[in-house]
Amino acid sequence: MAGTHARPPAGGASPSSHGPELTRQEAAEYIASLLEGLKLVAHSAQMPFLAYLITVALEEANNEKASGG
Protein backbone atom coordinates (compact mmCIF):
# COMPACT_ATOMS: atom_id res chain seq x y z
CA MET A 1 0.00 0.00 0.00
CA ALA A 2 1.29 3.45 -0.88
CA GLY A 3 1.90 5.74 2.02
CA THR A 4 4.46 7.42 4.14
CA HIS A 5 6.50 6.60 7.18
CA ALA A 6 6.08 10.09 8.60
CA ARG A 7 6.15 10.37 12.33
CA PRO A 8 4.97 13.24 14.47
CA PRO A 9 7.77 15.74 15.04
CA ALA A 10 9.55 15.76 18.38
CA GLY A 11 7.23 17.40 20.84
CA GLY A 12 4.38 15.14 19.84
CA ALA A 13 1.21 15.66 17.90
CA SER A 14 -1.07 14.62 20.71
CA PRO A 15 -2.93 17.27 22.68
CA SER A 16 -2.39 15.14 25.79
CA SER A 17 1.41 15.08 25.45
CA HIS A 18 3.26 16.92 28.19
CA GLY A 19 6.17 18.02 25.99
CA PRO A 20 6.54 21.28 24.07
CA GLU A 21 3.75 22.21 21.69
CA LEU A 22 4.24 21.82 17.94
CA THR A 23 4.80 24.99 16.00
CA ARG A 24 2.47 25.74 13.09
CA GLN A 25 5.31 25.01 10.68
CA GLU A 26 6.13 21.64 12.29
CA ALA A 27 2.48 20.66 12.20
CA ALA A 28 2.16 21.76 8.57
CA GLU A 29 5.24 19.73 7.59
CA TYR A 30 3.87 16.62 9.29
CA ILE A 31 0.40 17.05 7.81
CA ALA A 32 1.83 17.62 4.32
CA SER A 33 3.89 14.43 4.56
CA LEU A 34 0.79 12.44 5.52
CA LEU A 35 -1.30 14.03 2.77
CA GLU A 36 1.31 13.09 0.12
CA GLY A 37 0.80 9.42 0.96
CA LEU A 38 -2.99 9.75 1.06
CA LYS A 39 -2.98 11.45 -2.33
CA LEU A 40 -1.10 8.49 -3.82
CA VAL A 41 -3.57 6.06 -2.27
CA ALA A 42 -6.55 7.98 -3.65
CA HIS A 43 -5.01 8.16 -7.14
CA SER A 44 -4.12 4.47 -7.20
CA ALA A 45 -7.62 3.55 -6.03
CA GLN A 46 -9.13 5.69 -8.82
CA MET A 47 -10.80 8.17 -6.50
CA PRO A 48 -10.29 11.41 -8.44
CA PHE A 49 -12.50 13.67 -6.36
CA LEU A 50 -10.96 12.52 -3.11
CA ALA A 51 -7.49 12.95 -4.64
CA TYR A 52 -8.48 16.49 -5.63
CA LEU A 53 -9.66 17.33 -2.11
CA ILE A 54 -6.47 15.93 -0.61
CA THR A 55 -4.46 17.98 -3.12
CA VAL A 56 -6.24 21.14 -1.98
CA ALA A 57 -5.44 20.30 1.65
CA LEU A 58 -1.84 19.55 0.67
CA GLU A 59 -1.52 22.95 -1.02
CA GLU A 60 -2.81 24.62 2.14
CA ALA A 61 -0.32 22.70 4.30
CA ASN A 62 2.50 23.68 1.94
CA ASN A 63 1.38 27.34 2.14
CA GLU A 64 1.54 27.13 5.94
CA LYS A 65 5.05 25.66 5.73
CA ALA A 66 6.16 28.43 3.39
CA SER A 67 4.69 31.19 5.54
CA GLY A 68 6.78 30.12 8.48
CA GLY A 69 3.87 30.16 10.89
N, C-alpha and C positions, 0 to 999 in steps of 0.2 A: 504494500500500500504506500502510495506517495505521501510524504509528510516531512516533518522537520524534527530535529532533535533539540529544539530550543528549550532552554530551561529558564525559569524566572531569574532575573538578575539578582546578584547578591543584595540582600536586604529584604528579599521575599516579595511575592506578589499577593500574599494573603493578608486580608485586613486584620487577622488575628495575630499576625507575627509581631514579636516584640522588638524586632530590629529596626533599623532606620527605614523610613518611608522611601518608596521609589520616587524618583524624579519623574516629571512628565516625559522627558526625553527617554529615560530608561524604559518606562512603561510603553512608550510608542515603539521603541526598537523591538521589544519583546512581542508586542501585539503584531507588528509588521512581519516578524519572522514566522509567527503562527499562521497568519493570513496567507503568506506565500504558499505554505503547504496545503492549506485548505483550498486555495485557488486551483492548484494542480489536481487535487482530488475531484473538485467539481468539474473541471474540464475533462478529465479522463472518464468520469461517469456520465458525460454528455448532459450536463445540467447548465446550459448557457446562462439562464437568468440568474441562478445562484452564483455562478462564476462572475457575472457582471457585478452583482451586489458586493461580493467579496472584494472585487477589484476597486470599487468605490471606497470601501472601508480601508483597503490597503493604501490607496492614494491619500486618504485623510491621515492615516498613521505616519506615512512618509512626510507629509506636510508638517506634522507635529515634530518629527525628528529634526527636520530642516530648520524649524523655527527656534529650536533650542529651548523650548519650554517657556 
